[in-house]
Amino acid sequence: MAVSPAAVIGGGPAGLMAAEALLAGGVAVDLYDAMPSVGRKFLLAGKGGLNITHAEDEESFLSRYGARRPQFEPLLKTFGAAQLRDWVHGLGIETFTGTSQRVFPKGMKAAPLLRAWLQRLRAAGLRIHVRHRWTGWSEDGALRFATPQGEKTVRPRCTVLAPGGGSWARLGSDGAWVPLLEARGVAVAPLRPANCGFEVAWSAHFHERFAGQPVKAVTASFSDAAGISHRRRGELLVSEYGIEGSLVYALSAPLRDTIADRGNAILMLDLLPDHDAARVLREVSHPRGSRSLASHLQGRLGLKGVKIALLREVLPAADMHDPAKLAATIKALPLKLTAPRPLDEAISSAGGLPFEALDEHLMLKRMPGVFCAGEMLDWEAPTGGYLLTACFASGRAAGSGAARWSAGQQ
């Protein structure tokens, strides 16, 4: 049986940051990951541009964590957006802030940052073991791993668990840790999709013609099961199965919960949020002469393409020629969402290990010496850098807590 002062399970941002904090505390670290290389979800998430964090004011930033703000606020006060950005600069990676206040590395990609980070960690003594799938604990409390060479057991002084949530299983974030903790008497909230798309029963013609097209400059609103109104402006993407995109992800938590309660959710789209209802009715009612309705709507209101197709999708043909009904639908087009997309397609997951099972240093109360971090914890936040920032912050907190624990056990 191998002996290790500290073991970190999971090679994503939370696990790597926990390893860094342990090393900084003078603790030798072995990091284990089930995949052939570490940081796979991190690399794929940054393929189109790595959104590291967000530059909005602290109060707005903290509000993105909803019901879990009380747990994340102390972590983010210690290592939040500003500290994370400074940390990235310390790796020799420059950053910039986009027009949406999202922060990116200057080269946009995740790979240079990960390479620089791993180089620094290895230089500090980190030992990385890939193709080591954690399978729980032995009867005498040792960590068990399935490896290409057979089962391996390790008895560390302390452990940080950071195996990810339940989305993107092909990259290692498969939720396989849930029954391992439950077998030790630790309650885990069911994993659910977060920052996900939703299903809409499109007609065959609509999804064949418009799947993949963006719907820009719209406002989405709805009332959830508790009667709370939600409203957000942005853009969404039509998919073959329904809708997705940043606007949808920002509302995904209350939409998901409303569908679970009611069986569906009605999302209202204002296709012309910069035009008031009176103006839309006036322009729609304007005589169009020999022009087609599509030409009339484009000429008077700038509506075209997928937005007109959405109107035809929800309105009977006769109502398309009723100015009052058409104008009302332009300002409040109802989309019936019937289900969130499966967990494995989601950007992130909700549910997981409740904070109530942890102490203030993110150590499991039932399992002294075992710390937890990252997406395995029961929280969710929208895209925009909030997910990554919280993973880094919780990893740092868990690693620091584990370092203190290790020092106390010597």
FIKOL-223346 format. One record per residue (C-alpha): x, y, z; residue in one letter; residue number from 1. Coordinates in steps of 0.05 Angstrom, whole numbers, plus 32768, in hexadecimal, padded with zeros to 4 digits. Layout:
+------+------+------+------+-------+
:   xx :   yy :   zz : lovo : rotor :
+------+------+------+------+-------+
:    X :    Y :    Z :    A :   NUM :
...
+------+------+------+------+-------+
This chain:
+------+------+------+------+-------+
:   xx :   yy :   zz : lovo : rotor :
+------+------+------+------+-------+
: 8000 : 8000 : 8000 :    M :     1 :
: 801A : 8044 : 7FEC :    A :     2 :
: 801E : 807B : 8021 :    V :     3 :
: 8012 : 80C4 : 800F :    S :     4 :
: 800F : 8102 : 803C :    P :     5 :
: 7FD5 : 811D : 8011 :    A :     6 :
: 7FAB : 8102 : 7FD9 :    A :     7 :
: 7F82 : 812C : 7FA9 :    V :     8 :
: 7F4E : 8109 : 7F7F :    I :     9 :
: 7F3C : 812E : 7F3F :    G :    10 :
: 7F68 : 8155 : 7F10 :    G :    11 :
: 7F39 : 818E : 7EFF :    G :    12 :
: 7F40 : 81D7 : 7F17 :    P :    13 :
: 7F28 : 81C7 : 7F5D :    A :    14 :
: 7F56 : 818B : 7F66 :    G :    15 :
: 7F93 : 81AE : 7F49 :    L :    16 :
: 7F87 : 81EB : 7F74 :    M :    17 :
: 7F80 : 81BF : 7FB2 :    A :    18 :
: 7FC2 : 819F : 7FA0 :    A :    19 :
: 7FE2 : 81E3 : 7F99 :    E :    20 :
: 7FC9 : 81F9 : 7FDD :    A :    21 :
: 7FE2 : 81B8 : 7FFD :    L :    22 :
: 8027 : 81C0 : 7FDD :    L :    23 :
: 802A : 8208 : 7FF5 :    A :    24 :
: 801C : 81EE : 803A :    G :    25 :
: 8058 : 81C0 : 8037 :    G :    26 :
: 8030 : 8180 : 802B :    V :    27 :
: 8046 : 814D : 7FF7 :    A :    28 :
: 800C : 813D : 7FC7 :    V :    29 :
: 7FF8 : 8104 : 7F99 :    D :    30 :
: 7FC0 : 8116 : 7F69 :    L :    31 :
: 7F96 : 80E0 : 7F49 :    Y :    32 :
: 7F69 : 80E6 : 7F0C :    D :    33 :
: 7F40 : 80B1 : 7EE8 :    A :    34 :
: 7F4F : 80CD : 7EA3 :    M :    35 :
: 7F8F : 80C7 : 7E79 :    P :    36 :
: 7F9F : 8110 : 7E87 :    S :    37 :
: 7F88 : 8146 : 7EB8 :    V :    38 :
: 7F5D : 8183 : 7EAA :    G :    39 :
: 7F35 : 8165 : 7E71 :    R :    40 :
: 7EF3 : 8189 : 7E80 :    K :    41 :
: 7F1A : 81C9 : 7E8E :    F :    42 :
: 7F3A : 81C5 : 7E49 :    L :    43 :
: 7EF9 : 81B6 : 7E25 :    L :    44 :
: 7ED4 : 81ED : 7E4A :    A :    45 :
: 7F09 : 821E : 7E32 :    G :    46 :
: 7F0A : 8206 : 7DEB :    K :    47 :
: 7EE0 : 8240 : 7DD2 :    G :    48 :
: 7F00 : 8272 : 7E02 :    G :    49 :
: 7F11 : 8266 : 7E4B :    L :    50 :
: 7EE4 : 8292 : 7E76 :    N :    51 :
: 7F0D : 8293 : 7EB6 :    I :    52 :
: 7EE4 : 82C2 : 7EE1 :    T :    53 :
: 7EB9 : 8300 : 7EDE :    H :    54 :
: 7ECB : 8349 : 7EEB :    A :    55 :
: 7E88 : 8362 : 7F07 :    E :    56 :
: 7E84 : 8381 : 7F4C :    D :    57 :
: 7E8C : 8353 : 7F88 :    E :    58 :
: 7E43 : 8357 : 7F9F :    E :    59 :
: 7E28 : 8344 : 7F5B :    S :    60 :
: 7E5D : 830D : 7F55 :    F :    61 :
: 7E4A : 82EE : 7F98 :    L :    62 :
: 7E00 : 82F1 : 7F88 :    S :    63 :
: 7E0B : 82BF : 7F4F :    R :    64 :
: 7E12 : 8287 : 7F82 :    Y :    65 :
: 7DCA : 828D : 7F99 :    G :    66 :
: 7DB8 : 8263 : 7FD6 :    A :    67 :
: 7E01 : 824D : 7FDE :    R :    68 :
: 7E1C : 8294 : 7FE3 :    R :    69 :
: 7E26 : 828E : 802F :    P :    70 :
: 7E54 : 8252 : 8024 :    Q :    71 :
: 7E7A : 826F : 7FE9 :    F :    72 :
: 7E81 : 82B6 : 8001 :    E :    73 :
: 7EBA : 82A8 : 8032 :    P :    74 :
: 7EDE : 827D : 7FFE :    L :    75 :
: 7ED8 : 82B3 : 7FC9 :    L :    76 :
: 7EEC : 82EA : 7FF9 :    K :    77 :
: 7F2D : 82C4 : 8001 :    T :    78 :
: 7F37 : 82AF : 7FB8 :    F :    79 :
: 7F05 : 82D1 : 7F8B :    G :    80 :
: 7F06 : 82F0 : 7F46 :    A :    81 :
: 7F3E : 8322 : 7F53 :    A :    82 :
: 7F6B : 82EE : 7F75 :    Q :    83 :
: 7F5E : 82BB : 7F3F :    L :    84 :
: 7F71 : 82ED : 7F0A :    R :    85 :
: 7FB2 : 82FE : 7F2F :    D :    86 :
: 7FC0 : 82B3 : 7F35 :    W :    87 :
: 7FB8 : 82AA : 7EEA :    V :    88 :
: 7FE8 : 82E4 : 7EDE :    H :    89 :
: 8019 : 82C1 : 7F0D :    G :    90 :
: 801A : 8287 : 7EDB :    L :    91 :
: 8031 : 82B8 : 7EA5 :    G :    92 :
: 7FEC : 82BA : 7E84 :    I :    93 :
: 7FD0 : 82FF : 7E74 :    E :    94 :
: 7F85 : 830B : 7E79 :    T :    95 :
: 7F53 : 833C : 7E5D :    F :    96 :
: 7F0B : 834F : 7E6D :    T :    97 :
: 7ED8 : 834A : 7E35 :    G :    98 :
: 7E9D : 8377 : 7E29 :    T :    99 :
: 7E71 : 8349 : 7E53 :    S :   100 :
: 7EA2 : 8350 : 7E8E :    Q :   101 :
: 7EB7 : 8309 : 7E85 :    R :   102 :
: 7F02 : 82FD : 7E90 :    V :   103 :
: 7F2B : 82D3 : 7E5F :    F :   104 :
: 7F74 : 82C2 : 7E56 :    P :   105 :
: 7F92 : 82ED : 7E1F :    K :   106 :
: 7F9A : 82B1 : 7DF1 :    G :   107 :
: 7F53 : 8299 : 7E03 :    M :   108 :
: 7F68 : 8251 : 7E0B :    K :   109 :
: 7F6D : 8225 : 7E48 :    A :   110 :
: 7FA8 : 81FB : 7E32 :    A :   111 :
: 7FE0 : 822E : 7E3E :    P :   112 :
: 7FC6 : 823C : 7E84 :    L :   113 :
: 7FC1 : 81F2 : 7E95 :    L :   114 :
: 8007 : 81E3 : 7E7B :    R :   115 :
: 8026 : 821B : 7EA3 :    A :   116 :
: 8000 : 8206 : 7EE1 :    W :   117 :
: 8013 : 81BD : 7EDC :    L :   118 :
: 805C : 81D0 : 7ED0 :    Q :   119 :
: 805B : 81F9 : 7F10 :    R :   120 :
: 8038 : 81C3 : 7F38 :    L :   121 :
: 8067 : 818C : 7F21 :    R :   122 :
: 80A3 : 81B9 : 7F32 :    A :   123 :
: 8085 : 81C1 : 7F78 :    A :   124 :
: 8084 : 8175 : 7F7F :    G :   125 :
: 803E : 8161 : 7F6A :    L :   126 :
: 8039 : 8118 : 7F55 :    R :   127 :
: 8001 : 810A : 7F23 :    I :   128 :
: 7FE4 : 80C5 : 7F18 :    H :   129 :
: 7FB6 : 80BF : 7EDC :    V :   130 :
: 7F89 : 8084 : 7ECB :    R :   131 :
: 7F7D : 807B : 7F15 :    H :   132 :
: 7F32 : 8076 : 7F21 :    R :   133 :
: 7F1F : 807F : 7F69 :    W :   134 :
: 7EF0 : 8047 : 7F80 :    T :   135 :
: 7EE7 : 8058 : 7FC9 :    G :   136 :
: 7F06 : 8042 : 800A :    W :   137 :
: 7F1E : 7FFE : 8022 :    S :   138 :
: 7F05 : 7FE1 : 8064 :    E :   139 :
: 7F41 : 7FFE : 8087 :    D :   140 :
: 7F36 : 8044 : 806A :    G :   141 :
: 7F69 : 8044 : 8031 :    A :   142 :
: 7F57 : 8064 : 7FEF :    L :   143 :
: 7F4B : 8032 : 7FB7 :    R :   144 :
: 7F5B : 803F : 7F6E :    F :   145 :
: 7F50 : 8016 : 7F2F :    A :   146 :
: 7F8C : 801C : 7F02 :    T :   147 :
: 7FA4 : 7FFB : 7EC2 :    P :   148 :
: 7FD2 : 7FD1 : 7EEF :    Q :   149 :
: 7F9A : 7FBC : 7F1D :    G :   150 :
: 7F80 : 7FD6 : 7F5F :    E :   151 :
: 7FAC : 8005 : 7F87 :    K :   152 :
: 7FA2 : 801D : 7FCE :    T :   153 :
: 7FBC : 805D : 7FED :    V :   154 :
: 7FBA : 8074 : 8035 :    R :   155 :
: 7FC3 : 80C0 : 8037 :    P :   156 :
: 7FC5 : 80EC : 8075 :    R :   157 :
: 7F8E : 8116 : 8056 :    C :   158 :
: 7F64 : 8115 : 8016 :    T :   159 :
: 7F44 : 8149 : 7FEA :    V :   160 :
: 7F0B : 8131 : 7FBF :    L :   161 :
: 7F00 : 815A : 7F80 :    A :   162 :
: 7EE5 : 8128 : 7F4C :    P :   163 :
: 7EB4 : 8159 : 7F2B :    G :   164 :
: 7E69 : 8156 : 7F25 :    G :   165 :
: 7E40 : 812C : 7EF6 :    G :   166 :
: 7E43 : 814D : 7EB2 :    S :   167 :
: 7E72 : 813C : 7E78 :    W :   168 :
: 7E7F : 80F4 : 7E8E :    A :   169 :
: 7EAD : 80E9 : 7E53 :    R :   170 :
: 7EDD : 811A : 7E71 :    L :   171 :
: 7EDC : 80F9 : 7EB6 :    G :   172 :
: 7EA6 : 8121 : 7ED9 :    S :   173 :
: 7E75 : 80E6 : 7EDF :    D :   174 :
: 7E5B : 80E9 : 7F27 :    G :   175 :
: 7E77 : 80A4 : 7F36 :    A :   176 :
: 7E8C : 80BE : 7F7A :    W :   177 :
: 7E44 : 80C5 : 7F93 :    V :   178 :
: 7E39 : 807C : 7FA9 :    P :   179 :
: 7E7F : 807A : 7FC7 :    L :   180 :
: 7E6D : 80B2 : 7FF8 :    L :   181 :
: 7E27 : 8097 : 8004 :    E :   182 :
: 7E46 : 8054 : 8017 :    A :   183 :
: 7E6B : 807A : 804E :    R :   184 :
: 7E2A : 8098 : 8068 :    G :   185 :
: 7E32 : 80DB : 8047 :    V :   186 :
: 7DF1 : 80F6 : 8029 :    A :   187 :
: 7DF7 : 8112 : 7FE2 :    V :   188 :
: 7DC2 : 813C : 7FBF :    A :   189 :
: 7DAF : 811F : 7F7B :    P :   190 :
: 7DD8 : 813C : 7F42 :    L :   191 :
: 7DAF : 8165 : 7F11 :    R :   192 :
: 7DC0 : 818B : 7ED1 :    P :   193 :
: 7DD5 : 81D4 : 7ED7 :    A :   194 :
: 7DE6 : 8206 : 7EA1 :    N :   195 :
: 7DC1 : 81DA : 7E72 :    C :   196 :
: 7D94 : 81DC : 7E35 :    G :   197 :
: 7D49 : 81CD : 7E35 :    F :   198 :
: 7D1B : 81A5 : 7E09 :    E :   199 :
: 7CE6 : 81C6 : 7DDD :    V :   200 :
: 7CB8 : 819E : 7DB0 :    A :   201 :
: 7CCC : 81C1 : 7D6F :    W :   202 :
: 7CA9 : 81AF : 7D2E :    S :   203 :
: 7CD4 : 8186 : 7CFE :    A :   204 :
: 7CD8 : 81C1 : 7CCE :    H :   205 :
: 7CF0 : 81F1 : 7D04 :    F :   206 :
: 7D28 : 81C8 : 7D22 :    H :   207 :
: 7D40 : 81B0 : 7CDD :    E :   208 :
: 7D43 : 81F7 : 7CC3 :    R :   209 :
: 7D59 : 821F : 7D00 :    F :   210 :
: 7D80 : 81F1 : 7D2F :    A :   211 :
: 7DC3 : 8211 : 7D3E :    G :   212 :
: 7DAB : 8258 : 7D32 :    Q :   213 :
: 7DB2 : 828D : 7D68 :    P :   214 :
: 7D77 : 82B8 : 7D80 :    V :   215 :
: 7D98 : 82F9 : 7D92 :    K :   216 :
: 7D84 : 8336 : 7DBB :    A :   217 :
: 7D48 : 8318 : 7DDF :    V :   218 :
: 7D2E : 831B : 7E26 :    T :   219 :
: 7D17 : 82DA : 7E47 :    A :   220 :
: 7CE9 : 82D9 : 7E83 :    S :   221 :
: 7CBF : 82A9 : 7EAA :    F :   222 :
: 7CA1 : 829D : 7EEF :    S :   223 :
: 7CBA : 8262 : 7F16 :    D :   224 :
: 7C92 : 8232 : 7F41 :    A :   225 :
: 7C99 : 8260 : 7F7D :    A :   226 :
: 7C7D : 829B : 7F55 :    G :   227 :
: 7CC0 : 82BE : 7F50 :    I :   228 :
: 7CCB : 82E3 : 7F0E :    S :   229 :
: 7D0B : 82DA : 7EE8 :    H :   230 :
: 7D21 : 8306 : 7EAF :    R :   231 :
: 7D62 : 8307 : 7E87 :    R :   232 :
: 7D7A : 8325 : 7E46 :    R :   233 :
: 7DAB : 8305 : 7E16 :    G :   234 :
: 7DAB : 82D2 : 7DDF :    E :   235 :
: 7D9A : 8289 : 7DD9 :    L :   236 :
: 7DA6 : 8252 : 7DA6 :    L :   237 :
: 7D72 : 8227 : 7D84 :    V :   238 :
: 7D86 : 81DE : 7D87 :    S :   239 :
: 7D67 : 81A0 : 7D69 :    E :   240 :
: 7D49 : 818E : 7DAC :    Y :   241 :
: 7D37 : 81D3 : 7DC5 :    G :   242 :
: 7D60 : 820F : 7DDE :    I :   243 :
: 7DA3 : 821B : 7DFE :    E :   244 :
: 7DD7 : 8253 : 7E04 :    G :   245 :
: 7DEC : 8286 : 7E38 :    S :   246 :
: 7DA7 : 82A4 : 7E42 :    L :   247 :
: 7D89 : 8260 : 7E4F :    V :   248 :
: 7DC2 : 824A : 7E7D :    Y :   249 :
: 7DB9 : 8289 : 7EA7 :    A :   250 :
: 7D71 : 8274 : 7EB5 :    L :   251 :
: 7D7D : 8229 : 7EB6 :    S :   252 :
: 7D78 : 821D : 7F02 :    A :   253 :
: 7D32 : 823B : 7F0C :    P :   254 :
: 7D1B : 821F : 7EC9 :    L :   255 :
: 7D32 : 81D9 : 7EDD :    R :   256 :
: 7D11 : 81DE : 7F21 :    D :   257 :
: 7CD0 : 81F9 : 7F03 :    T :   258 :
: 7CCC : 81BF : 7ED2 :    I :   259 :
: 7CD8 : 818E : 7F0B :    A :   260 :
: 7C9E : 81AE : 7F32 :    D :   261 :
: 7C6D : 81BC : 7EF9 :    R :   262 :
: 7C81 : 818C : 7EC2 :    G :   263 :
: 7C93 : 81C6 : 7E93 :    N :   264 :
: 7CA8 : 820F : 7E93 :    A :   265 :
: 7C8F : 8246 : 7E65 :    I :   266 :
: 7CC7 : 8274 : 7E51 :    L :   267 :
: 7CB0 : 82B6 : 7E32 :    M :   268 :
: 7CDD : 82D6 : 7DFE :    L :   269 :
: 7CDA : 831F : 7DEE :    D :   270 :
: 7CF5 : 831F : 7DA7 :    L :   271 :
: 7CFB : 836C : 7DA6 :    L :   272 :
: 7D0E : 8382 : 7DEC :    P :   273 :
: 7D22 : 83C7 : 7DD4 :    D :   274 :
: 7CDD : 83D5 : 7DB7 :    H :   275 :
: 7CA2 : 83E2 : 7DE4 :    D :   276 :
: 7C60 : 83BC : 7DD8 :    A :   277 :
: 7C3D : 83FA : 7DBC :    A :   278 :
: 7C72 : 8404 : 7D87 :    R :   279 :
: 7C71 : 83BB : 7D73 :    V :   280 :
: 7C26 : 83BB : 7D6C :    L :   281 :
: 7C29 : 83FB : 7D44 :    R :   282 :
: 7C5D : 83E0 : 7D13 :    E :   283 :
: 7C3B : 839D : 7D0B :    V :   284 :
: 7BF9 : 83C0 : 7CFD :    S :   285 :
: 7C17 : 83ED : 7CC8 :    H :   286 :
: 7BFA : 83DD : 7C83 :    P :   287 :
: 7C29 : 83B0 : 7C5D :    R :   288 :
: 7C0B : 83B3 : 7C19 :    G :   289 :
: 7C25 : 837D : 7BEB :    S :   290 :
: 7C60 : 836B : 7C17 :    R :   291 :
: 7C63 : 8327 : 7C38 :    S :   292 :
: 7C5B : 8324 : 7C83 :    L :   293 :
: 7CA5 : 8310 : 7C8A :    A :   294 :
: 7CBB : 834C : 7C61 :    S :   295 :
: 7C8C : 8379 : 7C89 :    H :   296 :
: 7CA8 : 8362 : 7CCC :    L :   297 :
: 7CEF : 8369 : 7CB5 :    Q :   298 :
: 7CE4 : 83AD : 7C98 :    G :   299 :
: 7CBC : 83CA : 7CD1 :    R :   300 :
: 7CDC : 83A7 : 7D0D :    L :   301 :
: 7D1C : 8386 : 7CF5 :    G :   302 :
: 7D00 : 8341 : 7D04 :    L :   303 :
: 7D19 : 830A : 7CD6 :    K :   304 :
: 7D32 : 82C3 : 7CD2 :    G :   305 :
: 7D2D : 8299 : 7D11 :    V :   306 :
: 7D04 : 82CD : 7D36 :    K :   307 :
: 7CCD : 82CB : 7D02 :    I :   308 :
: 7CD2 : 8280 : 7D01 :    A :   309 :
: 7CC7 : 827F : 7D4C :    L :   310 :
: 7C88 : 82A8 : 7D43 :    L :   311 :
: 7C6E : 8277 : 7D0F :    R :   312 :
: 7C81 : 823D : 7D3D :    E :   313 :
: 7C54 : 8254 : 7D76 :    V :   314 :
: 7C1C : 827B : 7D52 :    L :   315 :
: 7BE6 : 825C : 7D26 :    P :   316 :
: 7BE8 : 8277 : 7CDF :    A :   317 :
: 7BAA : 82A1 : 7CE9 :    A :   318 :
: 7BC8 : 82C3 : 7D26 :    D :   319 :
: 7C06 : 82D7 : 7CFF :    M :   320 :
: 7BD7 : 8307 : 7CD9 :    H :   321 :
: 7BB5 : 8321 : 7D18 :    D :   322 :
: 7BDE : 8360 : 7D2A :    P :   323 :
: 7BCC : 835E : 7D74 :    A :   324 :
: 7BDD : 8315 : 7D7E :    K :   325 :
: 7C1C : 831A : 7D54 :    L :   326 :
: 7C35 : 8358 : 7D79 :    A :   327 :
: 7C26 : 8338 : 7DBD :    A :   328 :
: 7C4D : 82F9 : 7DAA :    T :   329 :
: 7C88 : 8321 : 7D91 :    I :   330 :
: 7C8D : 833F : 7DD7 :    K :   331 :
: 7C7D : 82FE : 7DFC :    A :   332 :
: 7C88 : 82C0 : 7DD3 :    L :   333 :
: 7C7A : 8282 : 7DFD :    P :   334 :
: 7CA9 : 8247 : 7DFA :    L :   335 :
: 7C94 : 8208 : 7E20 :    K :   336 :
: 7CD1 : 81E7 : 7E3D :    L :   337 :
: 7CC3 : 819E : 7E4E :    T :   338 :
: 7D05 : 8185 : 7E6C :    A :   339 :
: 7D4D : 8197 : 7E79 :    P :   340 :
: 7D7F : 8172 : 7E4F :    R :   341 :
: 7DA2 : 8137 : 7E6F :    P :   342 :
: 7DD6 : 8141 : 7EA5 :    L :   343 :
: 7E10 : 8129 : 7E7A :    D :   344 :
: 7E02 : 8160 : 7E47 :    E :   345 :
: 7E01 : 8198 : 7E7B :    A :   346 :
: 7E3A : 81C8 : 7E84 :    I :   347 :
: 7E38 : 81BB : 7ECF :    S :   348 :
: 7E0F : 8197 : 7F03 :    S :   349 :
: 7DE7 : 81AA : 7F40 :    A :   350 :
: 7DDE : 817F : 7F7C :    G :   351 :
: 7E17 : 8158 : 7F9C :    G :   352 :
: 7E37 : 815B : 7FE0 :    L :   353 :
: 7E12 : 818C : 800E :    P :   354 :
: 7E3C : 81C1 : 8031 :    F :   355 :
: 7E18 : 81AD : 8071 :    E :   356 :
: 7E41 : 816C : 806F :    A :   357 :
: 7E81 : 8195 : 8072 :    L :   358 :
: 7EA4 : 81C1 : 80A5 :    D :   359 :
: 7EBC : 8207 : 8097 :    E :   360 :
: 7EFC : 81EB : 8078 :    H :   361 :
: 7ED5 : 81BE : 8048 :    L :   362 :
: 7EE5 : 817F : 8070 :    M :   363 :
: 7EB1 : 8148 : 8074 :    L :   364 :
: 7E95 : 8147 : 80BA :    K :   365 :
: 7E8B : 80FB : 80B7 :    R :   366 :
: 7ED1 : 80EE : 809A :    M :   367 :
: 7F08 : 8117 : 80BC :    P :   368 :
: 7F42 : 8124 : 808D :    G :   369 :
: 7F17 : 8121 : 804E :    V :   370 :
: 7F0B : 8164 : 802C :    F :   371 :
: 7EDE : 8173 : 7FF0 :    C :   372 :
: 7EDF : 81A8 : 7FBA :    A :   373 :
: 7EC6 : 81BD : 7F76 :    G :   374 :
: 7E89 : 81A7 : 7F51 :    E :   375 :
: 7E7C : 816B : 7F7D :    M :   376 :
: 7E60 : 819C : 7FB1 :    L :   377 :
: 7E16 : 81AE : 7FAF :    D :   378 :
: 7E15 : 81F2 : 7F8D :    W :   379 :
: 7E0A : 8210 : 7F49 :    E :   380 :
: 7E19 : 8252 : 7F26 :    A :   381 :
: 7E10 : 826D : 7EE0 :    P :   382 :
: 7E45 : 826C : 7EAB :    T :   383 :
: 7E6F : 82AB : 7EA5 :    G :   384 :
: 7EAC : 8296 : 7ECE :    G :   385 :
: 7E85 : 8289 : 7F0E :    Y :   386 :
: 7E8B : 823D : 7F09 :    L :   387 :
: 7ED6 : 823E : 7F00 :    L :   388 :
: 7EE2 : 8273 : 7F36 :    T :   389 :
: 7EBC : 824B : 7F69 :    A :   390 :
: 7EE0 : 820A : 7F57 :    C :   391 :
: 7F24 : 822D : 7F60 :    F :   392 :
: 7F0E : 824D : 7FA1 :    A :   393 :
: 7EF2 : 820E : 7FC0 :    S :   394 :
: 7F2F : 81E6 : 7FAA :    G :   395 :
: 7F5D : 8218 : 7FCA :    R :   396 :
: 7F33 : 8217 : 800A :    A :   397 :
: 7F31 : 81CB : 800D :    A :   398 :
: 7F7C : 81C5 : 8000 :    G :   399 :
: 7F8D : 81F9 : 8035 :    S :   400 :
: 7F5F : 81D6 : 8066 :    G :   401 :
: 7F80 : 8193 : 8056 :    A :   402 :
: 7FC5 : 81B1 : 805F :    A :   403 :
: 7FB2 : 81CA : 80A4 :    R :   404 :
: 7F95 : 8186 : 80B5 :    W :   405 :
: 7FD3 : 8163 : 809E :    S :   406 :
: 7FFF : 8190 : 80C8 :    A :   407 :
: 7FD5 : 8181 : 8105 :    G :   408 :
: 7FDC : 8136 : 80FA :    Q :   409 :
: 8028 : 8137 : 80FB :    Q :   410 :
+------+------+------+------+-------+
